[in-house]
Amino acid sequence: MPLIKVQSSVQKPETSQVEGLLKSLSGKLSKHLGKPESYVMTSLEADVPMTFAGTTEEPVCYIEIKNLGNMSPSQTKEMSQDFCQEVNNKLGVPIERIYIEFASVDRPMWGWKGSTFG
Protein backbone atom coordinates (compact mmCIF):
# COMPACT_ATOMS: atom_id res chain seq x y z
CA MET A 1 0.00 0.00 0.00
CA PRO A 2 2.67 2.62 0.74
CA LEU A 3 4.93 3.18 -2.25
CA ILE A 4 8.17 5.07 -2.65
CA LYS A 5 9.41 5.42 -6.22
CA VAL A 6 12.78 7.04 -6.89
CA GLN A 7 13.81 8.30 -10.33
CA SER A 8 17.26 9.76 -10.77
CA SER A 9 19.73 10.82 -13.41
CA VAL A 10 22.57 9.06 -11.56
CA GLN A 11 24.21 6.04 -13.10
CA LYS A 12 22.76 2.81 -11.75
CA PRO A 13 24.72 1.72 -8.67
CA GLU A 14 25.86 -1.86 -8.11
CA THR A 15 23.11 -4.35 -7.27
CA SER A 16 24.07 -4.55 -3.59
CA GLN A 17 23.88 -0.75 -3.27
CA VAL A 18 20.48 -0.67 -4.98
CA GLU A 19 19.14 -3.40 -2.69
CA GLY A 20 20.54 -1.61 0.37
CA LEU A 21 18.91 1.67 -0.62
CA LEU A 22 15.54 0.06 -1.39
CA LYS A 23 15.50 -1.88 1.89
CA SER A 24 16.45 1.25 3.83
CA LEU A 25 13.70 3.28 2.15
CA SER A 26 11.19 0.49 2.82
CA GLY A 27 11.94 0.39 6.53
CA LYS A 28 11.91 4.17 6.85
CA LEU A 29 8.59 4.54 5.00
CA SER A 30 7.01 1.85 7.17
CA LYS A 31 8.09 3.67 10.33
CA HIS A 32 7.07 7.12 9.12
CA LEU A 33 3.58 5.94 8.17
CA GLY A 34 3.11 3.43 10.97
CA LYS A 35 2.23 0.67 8.51
CA PRO A 36 3.58 -2.88 8.25
CA GLU A 37 6.63 -3.14 6.02
CA SER A 38 5.02 -6.21 4.45
CA TYR A 39 2.80 -3.80 2.46
CA VAL A 40 5.55 -1.34 1.41
CA MET A 41 6.81 -1.27 -2.19
CA THR A 42 10.02 0.48 -3.27
CA SER A 43 11.37 1.20 -6.73
CA LEU A 44 14.51 2.80 -8.19
CA GLU A 45 14.94 3.95 -11.77
CA ALA A 46 18.46 5.17 -12.50
CA ASP A 47 19.97 6.69 -15.66
CA VAL A 48 16.76 8.66 -16.32
CA PRO A 49 17.38 11.71 -18.55
CA MET A 50 16.41 14.64 -16.32
CA THR A 51 17.02 18.35 -15.83
CA PHE A 52 16.69 20.59 -12.81
CA ALA A 53 16.87 24.38 -13.07
CA GLY A 54 17.56 23.91 -16.78
CA THR A 55 20.79 21.98 -16.21
CA THR A 56 22.05 18.44 -16.48
CA GLU A 57 25.51 18.99 -14.96
CA GLU A 58 24.61 17.73 -11.49
CA PRO A 59 22.52 14.70 -10.56
CA VAL A 60 18.80 15.15 -9.98
CA CYS A 61 16.11 13.03 -8.32
CA TYR A 62 12.32 12.85 -8.25
CA ILE A 63 10.60 10.81 -5.54
CA GLU A 64 6.95 9.77 -5.36
CA ILE A 65 5.48 8.70 -2.04
CA LYS A 66 1.94 7.34 -2.17
CA ASN A 67 -0.14 6.13 0.73
CA LEU A 68 -3.64 4.93 1.46
CA GLY A 69 -4.99 7.57 3.80
CA ASN A 70 -3.79 11.02 4.67
CA MET A 71 -0.30 12.17 5.60
CA SER A 72 -0.01 15.10 7.97
CA PRO A 73 2.15 18.14 7.23
CA SER A 74 4.50 17.14 10.04
CA GLN A 75 4.83 13.62 8.55
CA THR A 76 5.61 14.90 5.07
CA LYS A 77 8.15 17.39 6.42
CA GLU A 78 9.92 14.65 8.42
CA MET A 79 9.84 12.29 5.44
CA SER A 80 11.21 14.99 3.14
CA GLN A 81 14.16 15.58 5.45
CA ASP A 82 14.80 11.86 5.95
CA PHE A 83 14.47 10.74 2.33
CA CYS A 84 16.40 13.69 0.88
CA GLN A 85 19.26 12.90 3.25
CA GLU A 86 19.12 9.18 2.44
CA VAL A 87 19.20 9.78 -1.34
CA ASN A 88 21.99 12.31 -0.90
CA ASN A 89 24.05 9.85 1.16
CA LYS A 90 23.42 6.80 -1.03
CA LEU A 91 23.23 8.30 -4.55
CA GLY A 92 25.10 11.58 -4.16
CA VAL A 93 22.21 13.76 -5.34
CA PRO A 94 22.38 17.23 -3.73
CA ILE A 95 19.31 17.75 -1.55
CA GLU A 96 18.52 21.00 -3.35
CA ARG A 97 18.10 18.94 -6.56
CA ILE A 98 15.50 16.54 -5.14
CA TYR A 99 11.74 16.94 -5.45
CA ILE A 100 9.30 14.76 -3.55
CA GLU A 101 5.62 14.37 -4.39
CA PHE A 102 3.39 13.11 -1.57
CA ALA A 103 0.03 11.67 -2.59
CA SER A 104 -2.80 10.28 -0.49
CA VAL A 105 -4.85 7.72 -2.37
CA ASP A 106 -8.47 6.74 -1.68
CA ARG A 107 -8.82 3.05 -0.79
CA PRO A 108 -10.94 2.14 -3.86
CA MET A 109 -8.24 3.68 -6.09
CA TRP A 110 -5.52 1.20 -5.04
CA GLY A 111 -5.65 -2.34 -6.40
CA TRP A 112 -4.11 -5.49 -4.93
CA LYS A 113 -4.64 -9.23 -5.38
CA GLY A 114 -7.26 -8.71 -8.07
CA SER A 115 -9.36 -6.35 -5.98
CA THR A 116 -8.97 -2.98 -4.24
CA PHE A 117 -8.54 -1.81 -0.66
CA GLY A 118 -11.93 -0.05 -0.81
A tleap script that builds the chain and sets N, CA, C and O, in Angstrom:
source leaprc.protein.ff14SB
mol = sequence {
  NMET PRO LEU ILE LYS VAL GLN SER SER VAL
  GLN LYS PRO GLU THR SER GLN VAL GLU GLY
  LEU LEU LYS SER LEU SER GLY LYS LEU SER
  LYS HIE LEU GLY LYS PRO GLU SER TYR VAL
  MET THR SER LEU GLU ALA ASP VAL PRO MET
  THR PHE ALA GLY THR THR GLU GLU PRO VAL
  CYS TYR ILE GLU ILE LYS ASN LEU GLY ASN
  MET SER PRO SER GLN THR LYS GLU MET SER
  GLN ASP PHE CYS GLN GLU VAL ASN ASN LYS
  LEU GLY VAL PRO ILE GLU ARG ILE TYR ILE
  GLU PHE ALA SER VAL ASP ARG PRO MET TRP
  GLY TRP LYS GLY SER THR PHE CGLY
}
set mol.1.N position { 0.816 -1.190 0.000 }
set mol.1.CA position { 0.000 0.000 0.000 }
set mol.1.C position { 0.852 1.242 0.000 }
set mol.1.O position { 0.678 2.050 -0.913 }
set mol.2.N position { 1.772 1.485 0.946 }
set mol.2.CA position { 2.669 2.619 0.743 }
set mol.2.C position { 3.680 2.306 -0.365 }
set mol.2.O position { 4.158 1.178 -0.487 }
set mol.3.N position { 3.987 3.304 -1.150 }
set mol.3.CA position { 4.930 3.175 -2.253 }
set mol.3.C position { 5.907 4.330 -2.214 }
set mol.3.O position { 5.514 5.477 -2.003 }
set mol.4.N position { 7.180 4.031 -2.417 }
set mol.4.CA position { 8.175 5.072 -2.648 }
set mol.4.C position { 8.905 4.720 -3.939 }
set mol.4.O position { 9.535 3.668 -4.048 }
set mol.5.N position { 8.809 5.615 -4.909 }
set mol.5.CA position { 9.407 5.423 -6.224 }
set mol.5.C position { 10.445 6.518 -6.437 }
set mol.5.O position { 10.140 7.707 -6.338 }
set mol.6.N position { 11.666 6.105 -6.728 }
set mol.6.CA position { 12.778 7.037 -6.895 }
set mol.6.C position { 13.235 6.998 -8.348 }
set mol.6.O position { 13.557 5.934 -8.877 }
set mol.7.N position { 13.259 8.156 -8.983 }
set mol.7.CA position { 13.811 8.296 -10.328 }
set mol.7.C position { 14.976 9.268 -10.239 }
set mol.7.O position { 14.868 10.328 -9.624 }
set mol.8.N position { 16.097 8.895 -10.864 }
set mol.8.CA position { 17.264 9.759 -10.772 }
set mol.8.C position { 18.095 9.697 -12.045 }
set mol.8.O position { 18.057 8.718 -12.791 }
set mol.9.N position { 18.835 10.756 -12.268 }
set mol.9.CA position { 19.734 10.816 -13.412 }
set mol.9.C position { 21.064 10.123 -13.125 }
set mol.9.O position { 21.879 9.966 -14.034 }
set mol.10.N position { 21.300 9.708 -11.886 }
set mol.10.CA position { 22.567 9.064 -11.555 }
set mol.10.C position { 22.695 7.729 -12.275 }
set mol.10.O position { 21.706 7.073 -12.602 }
set mol.11.N position { 23.945 7.351 -12.509 }
set mol.11.CA position { 24.213 6.042 -13.101 }
set mol.11.C position { 23.794 4.965 -12.114 }
set mol.11.O position { 23.958 5.124 -10.905 }
set mol.12.N position { 23.254 3.872 -12.630 }
set mol.12.CA position { 22.762 2.810 -11.750 }
set mol.12.C position { 23.908 2.258 -10.895 }
set mol.12.O position { 24.939 1.832 -11.417 }
set mol.13.N position { 23.705 2.276 -9.560 }
set mol.13.CA position { 24.719 1.715 -8.671 }
set mol.13.C position { 24.769 0.184 -8.786 }
set mol.13.O position { 23.932 -0.430 -9.447 }
set mol.14.N position { 25.752 -0.405 -8.137 }
set mol.14.CA position { 25.860 -1.858 -8.105 }
set mol.14.C position { 24.620 -2.440 -7.433 }
set mol.14.O position { 23.961 -1.775 -6.634 }
set mol.15.N position { 24.317 -3.688 -7.770 }
set mol.15.CA position { 23.114 -4.351 -7.271 }
set mol.15.C position { 23.022 -4.306 -5.748 }
set mol.15.O position { 21.946 -4.046 -5.209 }
set mol.16.N position { 24.106 -4.548 -5.055 }
set mol.16.CA position { 24.072 -4.546 -3.590 }
set mol.16.C position { 23.732 -3.159 -3.041 }
set mol.16.O position { 23.046 -3.050 -2.024 }
set mol.17.N position { 24.200 -2.111 -3.698 }
set mol.17.CA position { 23.876 -0.750 -3.268 }
set mol.17.C position { 22.411 -0.437 -3.518 }
set mol.17.O position { 21.755 0.195 -2.690 }
set mol.18.N position { 21.900 -0.879 -4.656 }
set mol.18.CA position { 20.481 -0.670 -4.980 }
set mol.18.C position { 19.617 -1.368 -3.947 }
set mol.18.O position { 18.684 -0.773 -3.406 }
set mol.19.N position { 19.926 -2.641 -3.667 }
set mol.19.CA position { 19.143 -3.396 -2.694 }
set mol.19.C position { 19.218 -2.755 -1.311 }
set mol.19.O position { 18.212 -2.694 -0.603 }
set mol.20.N position { 20.391 -2.281 -0.924 }
set mol.20.CA position { 20.537 -1.614 0.367 }
set mol.20.C position { 19.698 -0.357 0.464 }
set mol.20.O position { 19.052 -0.113 1.483 }
set mol.21.N position { 19.706 0.447 -0.596 }
set mol.21.CA position { 18.908 1.674 -0.616 }
set mol.21.C position { 17.419 1.339 -0.546 }
set mol.21.O position { 16.692 1.936 0.248 }
set mol.22.N position { 16.958 0.395 -1.364 }
set mol.22.CA position { 15.541 0.060 -1.391 }
set mol.22.C position { 15.070 -0.496 -0.050 }
set mol.22.O position { 13.979 -0.159 0.409 }
set mol.23.N position { 15.871 -1.335 0.576 }
set mol.23.CA position { 15.504 -1.885 1.886 }
set mol.23.C position { 15.482 -0.796 2.947 }
set mol.23.O position { 14.611 -0.795 3.817 }
set mol.24.N position { 16.433 0.131 2.883 }
set mol.24.CA position { 16.453 1.247 3.831 }
set mol.24.C position { 15.210 2.121 3.666 }
set mol.24.O position { 14.564 2.479 4.650 }
set mol.25.N position { 14.878 2.461 2.422 }
set mol.25.CA position { 13.695 3.284 2.155 }
set mol.25.C position { 12.423 2.577 2.612 }
set mol.25.O position { 11.514 3.216 3.142 }
set mol.26.N position { 12.354 1.267 2.412 }
set mol.26.CA position { 11.191 0.490 2.821 }
set mol.26.C position { 10.980 0.564 4.330 }
set mol.26.O position { 9.872 0.824 4.799 }
set mol.27.N position { 12.040 0.337 5.076 }
set mol.27.CA position { 11.944 0.394 6.535 }
set mol.27.C position { 11.578 1.776 7.038 }
set mol.27.O position { 10.758 1.919 7.944 }
set mol.28.N position { 12.190 2.798 6.444 }
set mol.28.CA position { 11.909 4.173 6.854 }
set mol.28.C position { 10.455 4.560 6.556 }
set mol.28.O position { 9.792 5.182 7.385 }
set mol.29.N position { 9.965 4.186 5.363 }
set mol.29.CA position { 8.594 4.538 5.002 }
set mol.29.C position { 7.604 3.844 5.931 }
set mol.29.O position { 6.618 4.445 6.358 }
set mol.30.N position { 7.868 2.590 6.236 }
set mol.30.CA position { 7.014 1.846 7.166 }
set mol.30.C position { 6.928 2.558 8.513 }
set mol.30.O position { 5.840 2.707 9.070 }
set mol.31.N position { 8.057 2.990 9.029 }
set mol.31.CA position { 8.089 3.670 10.330 }
set mol.31.C position { 7.402 5.027 10.276 }
set mol.31.O position { 6.631 5.374 11.170 }
set mol.32.N position { 7.681 5.792 9.230 }
set mol.32.CA position { 7.068 7.121 9.122 }
set mol.32.C position { 5.543 7.042 9.065 }
set mol.32.O position { 4.851 7.878 9.646 }
set mol.33.N position { 5.029 6.042 8.367 }
set mol.33.CA position { 3.581 5.942 8.172 }
set mol.33.C position { 2.901 5.036 9.193 }
set mol.33.O position { 1.673 4.987 9.259 }
set mol.34.N position { 3.686 4.324 9.982 }
set mol.34.CA position { 3.113 3.428 10.973 }
set mol.34.C position { 2.370 2.258 10.351 }
set mol.34.O position { 1.360 1.799 10.886 }
set mol.35.N position { 2.872 1.777 9.218 }
set mol.35.CA position { 2.234 0.668 8.514 }
set mol.35.C position { 3.218 -0.496 8.414 }
set mol.35.O position { 4.431 -0.287 8.400 }
set mol.36.N position { 2.692 -1.727 8.344 }
set mol.36.CA position { 3.582 -2.885 8.253 }
set mol.36.C position { 4.454 -2.821 6.992 }
set mol.36.O position { 3.981 -2.484 5.907 }
set mol.37.N position { 5.726 -3.151 7.163 }
set mol.37.CA position { 6.631 -3.136 6.015 }
set mol.37.C position { 6.222 -4.182 4.978 }
set mol.37.O position { 6.601 -4.078 3.811 }
set mol.38.N position { 5.463 -5.173 5.388 }
set mol.38.CA position { 5.021 -6.215 4.454 }
set mol.38.C position { 4.132 -5.655 3.337 }
set mol.38.O position { 3.915 -6.332 2.332 }
set mol.39.N position { 3.618 -4.434 3.496 }
set mol.39.CA position { 2.804 -3.795 2.462 }
set mol.39.C position { 3.569 -2.741 1.658 }
set mol.39.O position { 3.039 -2.219 0.677 }
set mol.40.N position { 4.790 -2.421 2.049 }
set mol.40.CA position { 5.550 -1.340 1.410 }
set mol.40.C position { 6.211 -1.824 0.123 }
set mol.40.O position { 6.781 -2.914 0.078 }
set mol.41.N position { 6.130 -1.000 -0.922 }
set mol.41.CA position { 6.812 -1.272 -2.189 }
set mol.41.C position { 7.804 -0.145 -2.451 }
set mol.41.O position { 7.499 1.028 -2.235 }
set mol.42.N position { 8.997 -0.513 -2.921 }
set mol.42.CA position { 10.016 0.479 -3.274 }
set mol.42.C position { 10.469 0.239 -4.707 }
set mol.42.O position { 10.399 -0.880 -5.217 }
set mol.43.N position { 10.932 1.300 -5.343 }
set mol.43.CA position { 11.373 1.197 -6.727 }
set mol.43.C position { 12.465 2.236 -6.980 }
set mol.43.O position { 12.406 3.348 -6.457 }
set mol.44.N position { 13.453 1.866 -7.780 }
set mol.44.CA position { 14.507 2.796 -8.193 }
set mol.44.C position { 14.691 2.701 -9.693 }
set mol.44.O position { 14.903 1.617 -10.236 }
set mol.45.N position { 14.610 3.836 -10.354 }
set mol.45.CA position { 14.937 3.946 -11.771 }
set mol.45.C position { 16.133 4.885 -11.868 }
set mol.45.O position { 16.034 6.062 -11.521 }
set mol.46.N position { 17.258 4.365 -12.338 }
set mol.46.CA position { 18.459 5.172 -12.503 }
set mol.46.C position { 18.686 5.446 -13.996 }
set mol.46.O position { 18.016 4.872 -14.855 }
set mol.47.N position { 19.632 6.323 -14.277 }
set mol.47.CA position { 19.971 6.692 -15.660 }
set mol.47.C position { 18.793 7.310 -16.410 }
set mol.47.O position { 18.683 7.159 -17.627 }
set mol.48.N position { 17.913 8.005 -15.688 }
set mol.48.CA position { 16.761 8.659 -16.325 }
set mol.48.C position { 17.212 10.037 -16.804 }
set mol.48.O position { 17.724 10.816 -16.000 }
set mol.49.N position { 17.038 10.363 -18.086 }
set mol.49.CA position { 17.382 11.709 -18.554 }
set mol.49.C position { 16.508 12.737 -17.841 }
set mol.49.O position { 15.282 12.696 -17.946 }
set mol.50.N position { 17.142 13.658 -17.115 }
set mol.50.CA position { 16.408 14.639 -16.323 }
set mol.50.C position { 17.170 15.961 -16.303 }
set mol.50.O position { 18.389 16.002 -16.474 }
set mol.51.N position { 16.413 17.043 -16.089 }
set mol.51.CA position { 17.017 18.351 -15.835 }
set mol.51.C position { 16.464 18.894 -14.531 }
set mol.51.O position { 15.408 18.468 -14.063 }
set mol.52.N position { 17.178 19.824 -13.961 }
set mol.52.CA position { 16.689 20.592 -12.813 }
set mol.52.C position { 17.289 21.981 -12.967 }
set mol.52.O position { 18.495 22.132 -13.162 }
set mol.53.N position { 16.438 22.986 -12.877 }
set mol.53.CA position { 16.865 24.376 -13.072 }
set mol.53.C position { 17.529 24.551 -14.439 }
set mol.53.O position { 18.441 25.363 -14.598 }
set mol.54.N position { 17.061 23.782 -15.416 }
set mol.54.CA position { 17.559 23.907 -16.778 }
set mol.54.C position { 18.931 23.317 -17.006 }
set mol.54.O position { 19.542 23.566 -18.046 }
set mol.55.N position { 19.439 22.533 -16.050 }
set mol.55.CA position { 20.786 21.981 -16.207 }
set mol.55.C position { 20.796 20.466 -16.050 }
set mol.55.O position { 19.906 19.871 -15.442 }
set mol.56.N position { 21.823 19.875 -16.615 }
set mol.56.CA position { 22.046 18.437 -16.482 }
set mol.56.C position { 23.408 18.141 -15.863 }
set mol.56.O position { 23.793 16.977 -15.750 }
set mol.57.N position { 24.142 19.176 -15.460 }
set mol.57.CA position { 25.506 18.985 -14.962 }
set mol.57.C position { 25.574 18.204 -13.651 }
set mol.57.O position { 26.487 17.403 -13.451 }
set mol.58.N position { 24.623 18.431 -12.769 }
set mol.58.CA position { 24.611 17.729 -11.488 }
set mol.58.C position { 23.466 16.718 -11.478 }
set mol.58.O position { 22.489 16.869 -12.211 }
set mol.59.N position { 23.598 15.679 -10.637 }
set mol.59.CA position { 22.519 14.699 -10.556 }
set mol.59.C position { 21.226 15.319 -10.042 }
set mol.59.O position { 21.241 16.338 -9.351 }
set mol.60.N position { 20.122 14.695 -10.388 }
set mol.60.CA position { 18.797 15.147 -9.983 }
set mol.60.C position { 17.963 13.922 -9.605 }
set mol.60.O position { 18.235 12.807 -10.050 }
set mol.61.N position { 16.946 14.151 -8.777 }
set mol.61.CA position { 16.114 13.032 -8.322 }
set mol.61.C position { 14.677 13.502 -8.105 }
set mol.61.O position { 14.425 14.601 -7.610 }
set mol.62.N position { 13.745 12.631 -8.492 }
set mol.62.CA position { 12.320 12.852 -8.249 }
set mol.62.C position { 11.813 11.637 -7.485 }
set mol.62.O position { 12.059 10.498 -7.882 }
set mol.63.N position { 11.106 11.881 -6.390 }
set mol.63.CA position { 10.602 10.809 -5.537 }
set mol.63.C position { 9.084 10.944 -5.427 }
set mol.63.O position { 8.563 12.035 -5.198 }
set mol.64.N position { 8.387 9.826 -5.594 }
set mol.64.CA position { 6.945 9.772 -5.363 }
set mol.64.C position { 6.700 8.936 -4.116 }
set mol.64.O position { 7.232 7.833 -3.985 }
set mol.65.N position { 5.901 9.459 -3.211 }
set mol.65.CA position { 5.478 8.703 -2.039 }
set mol.65.C position { 3.957 8.696 -2.041 }
set mol.65.O position { 3.312 9.741 -1.956 }
set mol.66.N position { 3.397 7.492 -2.139 }
set mol.66.CA position { 1.941 7.336 -2.171 }
set mol.66.C position { 1.518 6.487 -0.988 }
set mol.66.O position { 2.227 5.571 -0.572 }
set mol.67.N position { 0.349 6.807 -0.457 }
set mol.67.CA position { -0.137 6.127 0.733 }
set mol.67.C position { -1.659 6.090 0.726 }
set mol.67.O position { -2.315 7.036 0.292 }
set mol.68.N position { -2.208 4.983 1.214 }
set mol.68.CA position { -3.644 4.933 1.460 }
set mol.68.C position { -3.900 5.726 2.729 }
set mol.68.O position { -3.331 5.421 3.778 }
set mol.69.N position { -4.734 6.718 2.647 }
set mol.69.CA position { -4.991 7.572 3.803 }
set mol.69.C position { -4.135 8.819 3.757 }
set mol.69.O position { -3.231 8.953 2.932 }
set mol.70.N position { -4.440 9.715 4.655 }
set mol.70.CA position { -3.787 11.021 4.675 }
set mol.70.C position { -2.437 10.983 5.358 }
set mol.70.O position { -2.172 10.138 6.214 }
set mol.71.N position { -1.587 11.923 4.958 }
set mol.71.CA position { -0.305 12.167 5.604 }
set mol.71.C position { -0.351 13.590 6.135 }
set mol.71.O position { -0.743 14.510 5.418 }
set mol.72.N position { 0.040 13.774 7.366 }
set mol.72.CA position { -0.012 15.101 7.972 }
set mol.72.C position { 1.164 15.948 7.487 }
set mol.72.O position { 2.172 15.410 7.028 }
set mol.73.N position { 1.034 17.275 7.591 }
set mol.73.CA position { 2.150 18.144 7.230 }
set mol.73.C position { 3.430 17.828 8.010 }
set mol.73.O position { 4.526 17.916 7.458 }
set mol.74.N position { 3.299 17.466 9.273 }
set mol.74.CA position { 4.503 17.137 10.038 }
set mol.74.C position { 5.128 15.834 9.527 }
set mol.74.O position { 6.353 15.711 9.497 }
set mol.75.N position { 4.304 14.865 9.127 }
set mol.75.CA position { 4.835 13.617 8.553 }
set mol.75.C position { 5.572 13.885 7.250 }
set mol.75.O position { 6.679 13.386 7.048 }
set mol.76.N position { 4.966 14.670 6.365 }
set mol.76.CA position { 5.609 14.902 5.074 }
set mol.76.C position { 6.897 15.704 5.240 }
set mol.76.O position { 7.862 15.480 4.509 }
set mol.77.N position { 6.924 16.630 6.186 }
set mol.77.CA position { 8.148 17.388 6.423 }
set mol.77.C position { 9.257 16.472 6.937 }
set mol.77.O position { 10.397 16.559 6.481 }
set mol.78.N position { 8.924 15.594 7.887 }
set mol.78.CA position { 9.918 14.651 8.421 }
set mol.78.C position { 10.395 13.692 7.331 }
set mol.78.O position { 11.587 13.403 7.231 }
set mol.79.N position { 9.456 13.200 6.514 }
set mol.79.CA position { 9.841 12.293 5.436 }
set mol.79.C position { 10.719 12.999 4.408 }
set mol.79.O position { 11.680 12.413 3.910 }
set mol.80.N position { 10.402 14.244 4.089 }
set mol.80.CA position { 11.205 14.992 3.137 }
set mol.80.C position { 12.644 15.104 3.630 }
set mol.80.O position { 13.585 14.860 2.874 }
set mol.81.N position { 12.811 15.469 4.882 }
set mol.81.CA position { 14.160 15.579 5.448 }
set mol.81.C position { 14.876 14.233 5.412 }
set mol.81.O position { 16.027 14.151 4.985 }
set mol.82.N position { 14.203 13.191 5.855 }
set mol.82.CA position { 14.797 11.860 5.953 }
set mol.82.C position { 15.165 11.306 4.573 }
set mol.82.O position { 16.292 10.855 4.368 }
set mol.83.N position { 14.222 11.338 3.629 }
set mol.83.CA position { 14.470 10.736 2.329 }
set mol.83.C position { 15.440 11.557 1.483 }
set mol.83.O position { 16.221 10.983 0.725 }
set mol.84.N position { 15.410 12.874 1.592 }
set mol.84.CA position { 16.400 13.690 0.881 }
set mol.84.C position { 17.808 13.358 1.376 }
set mol.84.O position { 18.738 13.222 0.581 }
set mol.85.N position { 17.952 13.231 2.684 }
set mol.85.CA position { 19.259 12.905 3.247 }
set mol.85.C position { 19.717 11.512 2.821 }
set mol.85.O position { 20.885 11.309 2.492 }
set mol.86.N position { 18.794 10.561 2.829 }
set mol.86.CA position { 19.124 9.180 2.439 }
set mol.86.C position { 19.577 9.116 0.981 }
set mol.86.O position { 20.581 8.475 0.673 }
set mol.87.N position { 18.847 9.775 0.085 }
set mol.87.CA position { 19.198 9.776 -1.341 }
set mol.87.C position { 20.518 10.518 -1.554 }
set mol.87.O position { 21.335 10.114 -2.382 }
set mol.88.N position { 20.721 11.592 -0.814 }
set mol.88.CA position { 21.991 12.309 -0.896 }
set mol.88.C position { 23.141 11.404 -0.477 }
set mol.88.O position { 24.155 11.323 -1.170 }
set mol.89.N position { 22.986 10.725 0.653 }
set mol.89.CA position { 24.047 9.851 1.161 }
set mol.89.C position { 24.318 8.665 0.247 }
set mol.89.O position { 25.474 8.315 0.010 }
set mol.90.N position { 23.251 8.039 -0.271 }
set mol.90.CA position { 23.420 6.798 -1.034 }
set mol.90.C position { 23.676 7.025 -2.531 }
set mol.90.O position { 24.401 6.250 -3.156 }
set mol.91.N position { 23.087 8.080 -3.106 }
set mol.91.CA position { 23.230 8.304 -4.549 }
set mol.91.C position { 24.044 9.544 -4.892 }
set mol.91.O position { 24.429 9.734 -6.046 }
set mol.92.N position { 24.306 10.380 -3.908 }
set mol.92.CA position { 25.096 11.579 -4.158 }
set mol.92.C position { 24.342 12.720 -4.814 }
set mol.92.O position { 24.953 13.633 -5.369 }
set mol.93.N position { 23.019 12.675 -4.754 }
set mol.93.CA position { 22.211 13.758 -5.335 }
set mol.93.C position { 22.117 14.884 -4.307 }
set mol.93.O position { 21.688 14.645 -3.179 }
set mol.94.N position { 22.512 16.113 -4.673 }
set mol.94.CA position { 22.375 17.229 -3.730 }
set mol.94.C position { 20.913 17.408 -3.313 }
set mol.94.O position { 20.009 17.310 -4.143 }
set mol.95.N position { 20.690 17.670 -2.027 }
set mol.95.CA position { 19.305 17.753 -1.549 }
set mol.95.C position { 18.524 18.886 -2.201 }
set mol.95.O position { 17.295 18.838 -2.267 }
set mol.96.N position { 19.225 19.899 -2.680 }
set mol.96.CA position { 18.520 20.999 -3.347 }
set mol.96.C position { 18.131 20.627 -4.786 }
set mol.96.O position { 17.516 21.432 -5.486 }
set mol.97.N position { 18.483 19.419 -5.227 }
set mol.97.CA position { 18.099 18.944 -6.565 }
set mol.97.C position { 17.192 17.720 -6.467 }
set mol.97.O position { 17.168 16.879 -7.366 }
set mol.98.N position { 16.448 17.632 -5.365 }
set mol.98.CA position { 15.502 16.536 -5.140 }
set mol.98.C position { 14.103 17.118 -4.917 }
set mol.98.O position { 13.909 17.990 -4.070 }
set mol.99.N position { 13.150 16.628 -5.680 }
set mol.99.CA position { 11.742 16.940 -5.454 }
set mol.99.C position { 11.051 15.683 -4.945 }
set mol.99.O position { 11.374 14.571 -5.364 }
set mol.100.N position { 10.099 15.868 -4.041 }
set mol.100.CA position { 9.296 14.757 -3.549 }
set mol.100.C position { 7.823 15.124 -3.703 }
set mol.100.O position { 7.389 16.200 -3.293 }
set mol.101.N position { 7.066 14.209 -4.300 }
set mol.101.CA position { 5.616 14.370 -4.393 }
set mol.101.C position { 4.966 13.396 -3.414 }
set mol.101.O position { 5.209 12.190 -3.472 }
set mol.102.N position { 4.147 13.923 -2.523 }
set mol.102.CA position { 3.390 13.111 -1.572 }
set mol.102.C position { 1.947 13.036 -2.070 }
set mol.102.O position { 1.345 14.058 -2.397 }
set mol.103.N position { 1.398 11.825 -2.124 }
set mol.103.CA position { 0.026 11.665 -2.594 }
set mol.103.C position { -0.732 10.698 -1.690 }
set mol.103.O position { -0.279 9.585 -1.422 }
set mol.104.N position { -1.882 11.143 -1.235 }
set mol.104.CA position { -2.795 10.280 -0.486 }
set mol.104.C position { -3.799 9.708 -1.476 }
set mol.104.O position { -4.373 10.440 -2.282 }
set mol.105.N position { -4.008 8.404 -1.411 }
set mol.105.CA position { -4.855 7.720 -2.370 }
set mol.105.C position { -6.079 7.155 -1.645 }
set mol.105.O position { -5.953 6.562 -0.574 }
set mol.106.N position { -7.254 7.340 -2.230 }
set mol.106.CA position { -8.467 6.741 -1.678 }
set mol.106.C position { -8.395 5.223 -1.812 }
set mol.106.O position { -7.875 4.711 -2.803 }
set mol.107.N position { -8.905 4.513 -0.833 }
set mol.107.CA position { -8.822 3.051 -0.788 }
set mol.107.C position { -9.343 2.363 -2.061 }
set mol.107.O position { -8.718 1.407 -2.521 }
set mol.108.N position { -10.462 2.813 -2.645 }
set mol.108.CA position { -10.936 2.138 -3.856 }
set mol.108.C position { -10.044 2.387 -5.076 }
set mol.108.O position { -10.205 1.732 -6.106 }
set mol.109.N position { -9.113 3.322 -4.966 }
set mol.109.CA position { -8.245 3.677 -6.093 }
set mol.109.C position { -6.904 2.940 -6.051 }
set mol.109.O position { -6.001 3.262 -6.823 }
set mol.110.N position { -6.763 1.955 -5.156 }
set mol.110.CA position { -5.515 1.200 -5.040 }
set mol.110.C position { -5.854 -0.282 -5.135 }
set mol.110.O position { -6.552 -0.821 -4.276 }
set mol.111.N position { -5.359 -0.939 -6.181 }
set mol.111.CA position { -5.650 -2.343 -6.405 }
set mol.111.C position { -4.588 -3.263 -5.830 }
set mol.111.O position { -3.418 -2.897 -5.723 }
set mol.112.N position { -5.018 -4.471 -5.461 }
set mol.112.CA position { -4.109 -5.494 -4.929 }
set mol.112.C position { -4.816 -6.835 -4.955 }
set mol.112.O position { -5.993 -6.926 -4.605 }
set mol.113.N position { -4.118 -7.859 -5.359 }
set mol.113.CA position { -4.640 -9.227 -5.380 }
set mol.113.C position { -5.957 -9.343 -6.154 }
set mol.113.O position { -6.852 -10.083 -5.747 }
set mol.114.N position { -6.074 -8.625 -7.248 }
set mol.114.CA position { -7.258 -8.710 -8.073 }
set mol.114.C position { -8.464 -7.954 -7.570 }
set mol.114.O position { -9.562 -8.101 -8.107 }
set mol.115.N position { -8.267 -7.134 -6.529 }
set mol.115.CA position { -9.363 -6.346 -5.976 }
set mol.115.C position { -8.812 -4.959 -5.631 }
set mol.115.O position { -7.798 -4.538 -6.187 }
set mol.116.N position { -9.466 -4.262 -4.733 }
set mol.116.CA position { -8.974 -2.978 -4.241 }
set mol.116.C position { -9.039 -2.982 -2.721 }
set mol.116.O position { -9.589 -3.902 -2.115 }
set mol.117.N position { -8.474 -1.945 -2.109 }
set mol.117.CA position { -8.539 -1.814 -0.656 }
set mol.117.C position { -9.846 -1.157 -0.210 }
set mol.117.O position { -10.082 -1.020 0.990 }
set mol.118.N position { -10.698 -0.749 -1.154 }
set mol.118.CA position { -11.929 -0.048 -0.814 }
set mol.118.C position { -13.141 -0.913 -0.745 }
set mol.118.O position { -14.235 -0.421 -0.466 }
savepdb mol mol.pdb
quit
